[in-house]
Amino acid sequence: MSAFGFCRYLVGGYLSAEAVVNMFKSIDQPLFISMLPVLRESDVVLTAQPELTSPWVNAWHLSLYPWETQRLTQLDATDDGCRRLTLKVLKAVCKLSPPLRHLKTAPLANLILHLSDSENDWSKNSLDVRFQQCINELIGHLEQQALHSYFKPAVNLLSDLSEDQVDQMGFMLYCAVSDPEILLI
């Protein structure tokens, strides 16, 4: 049982029946099961997620995750870069920091993709410089409350954050500019 009161059990892409039965035996809380239809054709992934496509009931959500990861991989392969490593570090920092936990992978990956357009040196020797630059860029995007998708510029990847969340993240990152170790506490 997770801290949020729900569990997720997937086995080979299918909901594990045994896990569901065990859940009914061991908890007294209600159990909610959500089905997420997915259509996949090579690197195009469509999901039926009404919370993302509302008010259009017949719309499918285009996941840009495959394109983002493929582009990061391609860029790293061309210059032996550390973009994916930078993304892993950013994700780990966000996961460990309560104010930053609301930042998901997509905004962080897109931040790195945008930065890759203007920065050429992504060698492992520049990891610390690129990480610090990502922090500075992220502060700027939070101030504007906008970080546009690399592949769909009309999409603001920060639109689902509340003003309070943005303020907390901005403050934490602003403090990290002068004292990066604060992100490790």
Phi, psi and omega per residue, in radians:
M1 nan 2.208 -3.132
S2 -1.453 2.969 -3.127
A3 -1.143 -0.354 -3.090
F4 -1.597 0.040 3.065
G5 1.461 0.342 3.086
F6 -2.521 2.795 3.131
C7 -2.195 2.782 3.107
R8 -2.376 2.010 3.135
Y9 -2.169 1.977 3.079
L10 -2.150 2.346 3.094
V11 -2.217 1.946 3.135
G12 1.019 0.547 3.140
G13 1.530 -0.021 3.141
Y14 -2.069 2.612 3.085
L15 -1.209 2.235 -3.111
S16 -1.287 2.019 3.141
A17 -1.111 -0.674 3.135
E18 -1.086 -0.725 3.119
A19 -1.107 -0.685 3.124
V20 -1.140 -0.800 3.121
V21 -1.045 -0.777 3.114
N22 -1.099 -0.605 3.102
M23 -1.102 -0.764 -3.136
F24 -1.129 -0.550 -3.123
K25 -1.337 -0.498 -2.940
S26 -1.900 -0.066 -3.127
I27 -2.275 2.737 3.072
D28 -1.897 0.198 -3.124
Q29 -1.712 2.713 3.102
P30 -1.149 2.593 3.139
L31 -1.996 2.218 3.127
F32 -1.967 2.298 3.122
I33 -2.040 2.166 3.101
S34 -1.939 2.306 3.076
M35 -1.740 2.346 -3.123
L36 -2.141 1.658 3.097
P37 -1.131 2.355 -3.125
V38 -2.264 2.317 3.007
L39 -1.953 2.248 -3.080
R40 -2.285 2.205 3.076
E41 -2.406 1.888 -3.033
S42 0.861 -1.989 -3.090
D43 -1.743 0.278 3.079
V44 -1.826 2.154 3.137
V45 -2.163 2.100 3.092
L46 -1.978 2.353 3.110
T47 -2.178 2.553 3.059
A48 -1.601 1.685 -3.114
Q49 -2.258 1.607 -3.090
P50 -0.984 -0.541 3.135
E51 -1.155 -0.375 3.109
L52 -1.714 -0.402 -3.054
T53 -1.920 0.009 3.122
S54 -1.033 2.466 0.205
P55 -1.604 0.133 -3.118
W56 -1.492 1.934 -3.021
V57 -1.346 -0.375 -3.101
N58 -1.823 0.210 -3.084
A59 -1.536 2.673 3.057
W60 -1.984 2.550 3.122
H61 -1.596 2.207 3.093
L62 -1.524 2.015 3.096
S63 -1.422 2.174 3.131
L64 -1.630 -0.012 -3.121
Y65 -0.934 -0.816 3.130
P66 -1.053 -0.673 -3.140
W67 -1.200 -0.717 -3.136
E68 -1.099 -0.837 -3.126
T69 -1.179 -0.651 3.107
Q70 -1.123 -0.733 -3.135
R71 -1.167 -0.725 3.090
L72 -1.073 -0.735 3.122
T73 -1.114 -0.771 3.118
Q74 -1.072 -0.803 -3.133
L75 -1.101 -0.753 3.112
D76 -1.114 -0.633 -3.126
A77 -1.206 -0.576 -3.098
T78 -1.312 -0.474 -3.092
D79 -2.293 0.322 -3.128
D80 0.905 0.764 -3.032
G81 -1.488 3.108 -3.087
C82 -2.140 0.561 -3.136
R83 -1.102 -0.813 -3.140
R84 -1.157 -0.616 3.075
L85 -1.160 -0.725 3.082
T86 -1.055 -0.733 3.103
L87 -1.076 -0.757 3.120
K88 -1.075 -0.719 3.132
V89 -1.141 -0.788 3.128
L90 -1.073 -0.752 3.121
K91 -1.087 -0.728 3.135
A92 -1.136 -0.750 3.117
V93 -1.082 -0.767 -3.138
C94 -1.148 -0.653 -3.140
K95 -1.160 -0.627 -3.097
L96 -1.427 -0.344 -3.065
S97 -1.793 1.992 -3.115
P98 -0.909 -0.756 3.133
P99 -1.159 -0.424 -3.068
L100 -1.687 -0.055 -3.067
R101 -1.081 -0.363 -3.127
H102 -1.354 -0.201 3.085
L103 -1.402 2.034 -3.130
K104 -1.554 3.133 -3.113
T105 -1.128 -0.706 -3.052
A106 -1.005 -0.872 3.119
P107 -1.080 -0.659 -3.128
L108 -1.183 -0.753 3.113
A109 -1.114 -0.730 3.139
N110 -1.198 -0.601 3.053
L111 -1.014 -0.808 3.137
I112 -1.175 -0.686 3.096
L113 -1.081 -0.786 3.107
H114 -1.093 -0.743 -3.132
L115 -1.157 -0.537 3.119
S116 -1.141 -0.429 3.105
D117 -1.204 -0.476 -3.089
S118 -1.922 -0.290 -3.129
E119 -1.985 2.255 -3.103
N120 -1.695 -0.527 -3.059
D121 -1.548 1.740 3.083
W122 -2.023 0.503 3.115
S123 -1.198 2.836 -3.141
K124 -1.083 -0.470 3.097
N125 -1.181 -0.377 -3.115
S126 -1.767 0.170 -3.099
L127 -0.959 -0.805 -3.112
D128 -1.131 -0.668 3.126
V129 -1.173 -0.790 3.135
R130 -1.145 -0.675 3.106
F131 -1.066 -0.839 3.128
Q132 -1.093 -0.671 3.115
Q133 -1.148 -0.665 3.079
C134 -1.074 -0.728 3.111
I135 -1.058 -0.839 3.140
N136 -1.082 -0.763 3.126
E137 -1.114 -0.711 -3.133
L138 -1.119 -0.680 3.074
I139 -1.022 -0.786 3.119
G140 -1.065 -0.731 3.132
H141 -1.181 -0.661 3.108
L142 -1.158 -0.672 3.094
E143 -1.064 -0.656 3.112
Q144 -1.472 -0.183 -3.038
Q145 0.932 0.678 -3.138
A146 -2.656 2.230 2.978
L147 -2.410 1.862 -3.018
H148 -1.466 2.519 3.119
S149 -1.058 2.442 3.141
Y150 -1.142 -0.677 -3.081
F151 -1.668 -0.336 3.097
K152 -2.374 1.429 -3.035
P153 -0.991 -0.345 3.117
A154 -1.264 -0.255 -3.101
V155 -1.608 2.122 3.064
N156 -1.616 1.972 -3.064
L157 -1.327 -0.090 3.101
L158 -1.848 0.088 -3.026
S159 -1.152 -0.419 -3.109
D160 -1.533 0.021 3.119
L161 -1.531 2.439 3.084
S162 -1.348 2.855 3.126
E163 -1.078 -0.661 3.118
D164 -1.139 -0.734 3.106
Q165 -1.086 -0.745 3.132
V166 -1.090 -0.764 3.135
D167 -1.083 -0.772 3.138
Q168 -1.128 -0.743 3.117
M169 -1.137 -0.791 3.139
G170 -1.047 -0.748 3.134
F171 -1.114 -0.805 3.141
M172 -1.051 -0.801 -3.119
L173 -1.216 -0.644 3.101
Y174 -1.086 -0.736 3.071
C175 -1.120 -0.598 -3.115
A176 -1.229 -0.366 3.114
V177 -1.079 -0.754 -3.129
S178 -1.593 -0.387 -3.131
D179 -2.432 1.387 -3.062
P180 -1.017 -0.441 -3.127
E181 -1.132 -0.298 3.113
I182 -1.062 -0.446 -3.140
L183 -1.289 -0.262 -3.111
L184 -1.720 -0.013 -3.116
I185 -1.391 nan nan
